[in-house]
Amino acid sequence: MAADILLITPPFTQLNTPYPATAYLKGFLNTKNISSFQCDLGIEVTVELFSKKGLAQLFAAIDTTGTFSENAQRIIALKDDYIHTIDAVMQFLQGKNPTLAHQICKRGFLPEASRFAQIEDLSWAFGSMGIQDKAKHLATMYLEDISDLIKECIDEHFGFSRYAEKLGRTANSFDELYAALQKEYTYIDSILIKILEQRIKEVQPQLVCLSIPFPGNLYAGLRCGQWIKQHFPAAKIGMGGGFPNTELRSLSDARVFEFVDFITLDDGEAPVENLLQHIKGNKSREELKRTFTLVNNKVVYINNTACTDYRQGQAGTPDYSDFFLDHYISAIEIINPMHSLWSDGRWNKLTMAHGCYWGRCTFCDISLDYIKNYEPLTAHILCDRMEEMIAQTGQNGFHFVDEAAPPALMRSLAIEIIKRKMVVSWWTNIRFEKVLQETCVCC
Ligand code: SF4
């Protein structure tokens, strides 16, 4: 599986479905015949940690002479129950063992600690029929209890869907994050680096691209970059995504480049293509697009404006190959059905448009590229891409991750789906528009 580019989503983003940024880039790179391999190290670390072997090692790593809360003491006392149930619970949350729901709902099967004390009236939330959802909620609380234990006794940075988020949030000064990165590996770092090493050896990339959408996966991304620079210096490291796009636009701290070689802003297609050509010696540094790098120890921003971005229709279909799609877990943390859409179910992710059709909210940074530059796809292209993705992933649920989906396009999409007789579920974020009341196609 050697490839020119290794695309990495560092821990943690989301556990129910892959964060789509690398799938978008891989889809684009396919159109250019550039070989790439992608991995979501978040789900890979999670699966390693929440396994029989992983929990046995975790409990063994706890210094039992320490002073812990009553809650942690309870979980430690019940460690055998956790170790013996974890594989079955993970398989259940991965959708591989649905009948376990009955056992989970009886409440004698899973060990319970403080998260279960906060559980609301389950029959009110799920009725007597919603046994799968009820069991998912209980299993999520069980994982949250273990997560509390990890946080208190092993690794203070741990959290589901985020890691060391507090350090990422203060990254505008970088001091705290930099200091944390000079320390020894945390427990989670050690698992992460073991998996990263395996991937790097398998793929032997020339360029590693770290996708950093949130502050909660910045620290782990920089840990990856740090390890690659020390142990695999032949590869160059790029970083991009929502976090740099919003927080690093005025970057001046050269220390960031001890962990990465390049940081690209906004759409990744043209910048990553140019970066690879530059690394291969086919393009000069001056030809890089929207890219920060270090020149003579100074941070410089290079933007070759002669190189234009790709249009939405040229970006290819997101490619979900390489991911361990059957490892993702459907969790229900909050009972509210709208909230559970985010964490429950394996949604294919697409966007209907680049940018926001409205672009006028006063509280929104409408100067940012991903808001300002509005470019909708057509319903026809969207349905083509949906069909390709269903064939690849076996999933027919779609989450359109637009900031605000354009009403006219939603209507055309619904009509095109009906015309093609596609069996799909889809959801998205909208602005409440009067036109939605007037043009509702479902009634
Ligand atoms: S609808 Fe959303 S993305 Fe569009 S301008 Fe308003 S806040 Fe920004």
Boltz pocket constraint, residues with backbone or C-beta under 6 A from the ligand:
constraints:
  - pocket:
      binder: B
      contacts: [[A, 356], [A, 357], [A, 358], [A, 359], [A, 360], [A, 361], [A, 363], [A, 364], [A, 365], [A, 366], [A, 371], [A, 403], [A, 404], [A, 431]]
      max_distance: 6.0
